[in-house]
């Protein structure tokens, strides 16, 4: 027996060692808990299945974004033109489960059927409209019992970059003063200067003002467009390729604290035979209907299905019925796992999904596997 073990000094040393070990383990556990990925799922209030899917899959979520419901007008007035029974049910259910809710307030203009740059231009350049709209948003968050606001201005012009950053900072300060949070949804950029039409978004300034920075990494390629620098800038192509996502998210974390950044995952693809979206839950139906052959695009880690020869068109060439192509670009469980794994790879705060009602249980199983699997799921070239 070693006599040193029985000495008081040695006992104190051992006690201190275990105390330190316990403290270290506690710190590691606290860090791990803090690092749990934040999962923001958007509901589409215009799709009834959003409500039923929220009921089925809410345990996968950290928070809910209320999509297709709220907006601001060119005069700075808050509206809820999209409010309906589906969204009312979503709000009641989420609150019954203590799920944080964020009304998604956009610059969408029903009159033109698109996001409207005139809305942000008017609001951020007028002190009265700016202050008034901020007051309305804070009131919405407080009176609705919401966790905060999700600002979704998708058409901010380059000339308004500084004014928009100032507006977001003021909105964040006002919400924080009321113990509410601010999530901002941001179109994806590849650099400080590209693409030029997105220079209204100063990532560094905006990221400093918000709690979460939701990067809309979807709609990479679609009927009539193909984002610059990837997939040879032609369509058809991936809705949201892993290579494209990694490049854009890597830029985002160079300007914004990674723990604030939420990657975007689409629960929809593009059927180029009809020039329109197809929801995750309907992919197999399209593939079966056309007896399509399935393929994998290695660069984007994304599958696609064809039922005839496919012709490519340059970015900007409009989709028409004459240019319809027999191909569906979609995601499967493997591709979703791969893309969700970028959260761990890049140290992101989490992920976001557009939208509930489009997906099914298989989608959520894949998302959770990707978030937990991390780098082990990344294919060659993405590690």
N, C-alpha and C positions, 0 to 999 in steps of 0.2 A: 504493500500500500504506500502510495506517495504521501509523505507527511505534509507536503505543501497544500494538499487539497483541504485539509482540515483547518488550516489557519484562517482567521477572520479576514485578513486581507484578500486571500484567495477566494473566499466565499463572496466578498463584496465584488471582486472582479468578475466572478461567474454571474452574479446577480445583475451587474451592470451590462454584461454581455447579452444576457437574455432580454433585459429591458430594451437594449438597443435593437436587438433582433425583432422583438415584438413591434417596436415603434416603426422599424423599417418595413415590416410586413403590412402594418396598418397604413403606412404611407403609400405602399404599392397598391394595396386594395383600393384606397381612396382615389389614387390616380387612375386605376383601371375603371372604376365606376364613373369617374368624370369623363373618361375617354370613350364611354359607350356612344356609338354613333347616333346622331340625331336624325330621326327619320320623319320628314315632313311629307305628308301625302295630301295632294290637292283633291278636293271633290269638285266635280263638274255639276253644278246645280241644274243644268239643263238635261242631265242624263239620270233617269230614275234609279238606275242600277248603282249610282254613286252611294245612295243611302243604304241599299241592301248589302253592298260590298263593305261599306264602313262597319256595319253591324257584324259582318262575318270576319273581318280581318283587322279590327281596330287594335288588337293586342300587338300588332307589328309596328305601331306608330308611336312617335313621340309627340306629334302635334298634327293638326289638320288645318290646311289652307282652304278657305271658302272661295272657290273659283266661280267665275261666270255669274257674279251677283252684284258686286259693288263697283262704282266708278266715280270719277270726277268729271265735271263738264268744263268747257272752255271758260266759263265764268266762275270756276272754282267751287261749284255746288256739288256736294256729295249726293249721290243717288244710289238706289238699290233696285234698278230696273229689272235685274235678273232674279229678284227674290220670288220664290214660289214655295209650294208645299214641300218639295224635295229638300230644299235648303233649310227650311224651318225644321223639318224632321232631323236633318243632319246636325243642326245646332243643338236641339234638345238632346239627341242621343249622345253626342260628344260631351256635352256638359254633364250628363248623367254618369259618364265614365271618367269624369275629371280629366278629359283630354284637352290640352290647351288649343284654343281656336284663334286663327288669324284671318280676319277678313282680307281678301285680296282685292285691293283697290287699284283699278287700272285706268289707262287712258284710251280705252276702247270706245269708239263712237258708233253706235248702232246706225246712225244716219248714213254713214259712209261704208259701214260694214268692215271696219279695219281700225287698228290703233291710229290715233290722230295726233300728229306732232303739234298741232295748234293748241292742244290742251296744256301740255307741259310748258310750251312757250308762253302762253298767256299767264299761267299761274306763277311760274318761278320768276317772271320779270315784273310782277306787280306786287308791291308790298302788301296792299290791302287784300288781294286775292290769296296771296301766300299765307298770310296770318290767319285769314278766315278759314281756309281749307285745313290748315293744321289744327285749328281749334275744333273743327267738325270731326276730324279723324280721332283726336284724343277723346272727344265726347263719345264717339262710336265705340271705341275700345272700352271706356269706363262703363257706359250705360248698358252695353251689350254683354258685359262680363267676359270680354275677350282678353287673351293674353297680350295682345298688341295689335299691330297693323302690318300687313304685307303690302308694300308699295310696288306696283307692277306697271311702271311707265316704260313702254317698249319702243317709243318713237321720239326720244329726246334728240334734238338736232345738235350738231357739233357747236354751233354758235352759242348754245345755252349751257355748255359744260360747267362753267363756274357758278352760274346762277342755280343750276340744278343741284350741284354739290352743296351749296349754301342752304338750299331748301331742305335737302335731306338731313343735313346737320341740325337745322332748327327743328324739324319734325322729330328726329331722334331725341334731342334734348327735352322737348315737350313731353314725349311719351315716357322717357326715363324719369322725369319729374313726377309722373303719376304712377310710377312703378310698373310701366308697361314696356314691351319690347318692340323693336323694329326689325322686320325682315325686308330686304330689298331683292327683287327679282331683276336679273341683269342679263341682257343679251351677251353671248360669249364673244370675247375678243382674243386675237392671237398675239397682239403686241400693243405697245403704247400708240402706234400709228395705224394699225390694221385691224379690221377694215376701216376705211376712212369714214364711212357713214355712221360708225358707232363711236365717233370721237366725242359725243356728248356725255359719255360715261367715263369719268375719272375714277378708275378702280381704287386707287390709293385713298383719295378723299372720301369716296362713298363708303369704302370698307371701314374706315376709321369711325364713321358715324353710326353704324348699324350693329345689331347683335348677330344677325346671320346674313350671309351674302349668297343668295341662291342663284347659281349660274345655270342658265337655261340651255344646257348642252343637249338639245334635240333639234330636229329640223335641219340637220346637216345637209341632206340632199332631199329633194322632193320634185314633184312634177313641175319642171320649169326652172329649177335652180340647183346649184351645187356650190357649197362653201369653198372659198379660195384655199389653195394649197394642198388639197386632199382629193383622192379619188379622181385624179386627172381633171378635176373641175368639170365633170360631166354628170348627167343624170341619164338613167336611173342609178341609184346608189344607196348606201346605208343611211338610215334615219338618224343614227347616232353612233358612229364608229368608235371603237376603243382607242385607236390611234389619234383620232381627232379629239376625243374627250381628253386624253392624257395631255396633249399639246396645249389645249385651251385652259385646262385646270392648272397646269404647271405655270402658265403665265399668271393666272389668277392668284395663286399662292405666292408669287413673287411680289405682289402688290398688296395683298390682303392677308391678315393673320389666318393661317390654314385652319385653325379651329373654328373660324367663322364661316368657312366656305362649305356650301352644300352643292354637290354635283346633281345634275338633272338626269333622270332616267325616264324615257317615254314608254308608256304601255300601249303604244300603237306603232304601226309601220305604214308603208305606202304601197298601194296596189296601182301600178302604172298602166294597167289595162283600163282602169276607170278614172285615173288621175285624182285619187282621193285616199284618205286615211282608211286603215282597217285596224280595228282594235285587237289587242292581244288575244282575247277570248275567241276571236273569229278566224285566226290564222289558219288553223287546221281545216276549217270548212272551205276556205279559198283553195288551199293546196289540194284537198280531196276533190273538190268540184272540177278543177282543171287537170287532175291527174298529173300534177306538176312534179318535176324532178328538183330535188333540193341540193344546194351547193353551199360552200363556205368561202367567204372572202377573207383570206388570212390576214391581210393588213388591218382590216377593221374588226376582225374577230366577230363578224356578223353573217348570219345565214341569209340566203335568198332562194326563191323558188321560181323556176321558169317552165313555161308550157309552149315554147316556140322560140325562134331566133329573136334576139334582143338587139336593138339598135341604140346607140348612145347619142346624146345631144349635148351641146355646150351649155354651160351656165347662161341663163337669160333667154334661151330659146323656149318659147311658150309651149306648154303641153296643150295639144288639141286632140280631138278624136282620131285625126289622121296620124298623129304621132303616138298613139296608144301603144304600149309595149307589154308583152305577155310575161310580166315578172312582178313578184311580190318581194319587197325587202322588208324583213321583219326581225324579231329577236326570238330566241328560244332560251331555255333554262340555262344552257351553258354560256351563251353570250351575255345574259343578264348577270350571271355570277362573275364573269370576267370584268364587266364594267363596274359592278358594285365593289369589286376588290380594289379599285383605284382609290377608294376612300381611305383604306389603310395604307396603301402604297404611298399616297401623297400626304398623309396625316390630316385629312380633311375633317371638318366637324361632323359631316354626315352626308345624307343623300336626300333627294326630293323626287317625288313621283307625280307625273301628269298622265293619267288621272285615275282616281278610283271610279269604278264602273266600267272601265275598259278591260280590266284584268281578271284573273281568277287565282285560286289557291296556289297553283304551280308558280305563278309569278312571284308571290311573296316568299315561297320556299326558296326560290333562286336568289332573291334579294338578300334574305337573311344568311344564306350560305356564302354569298359573296362578301358581305360585310364581316363575317366571322373568319372566312378563309384567307382573306388578304392576299399577300404576294404569292402564296402557293398556287393560286388560280390563274395568275397572269401568264399568257402565252409567251413564247419566245419572241423577243423584240420589244416587249413591254415591261420586262423586269428591270 
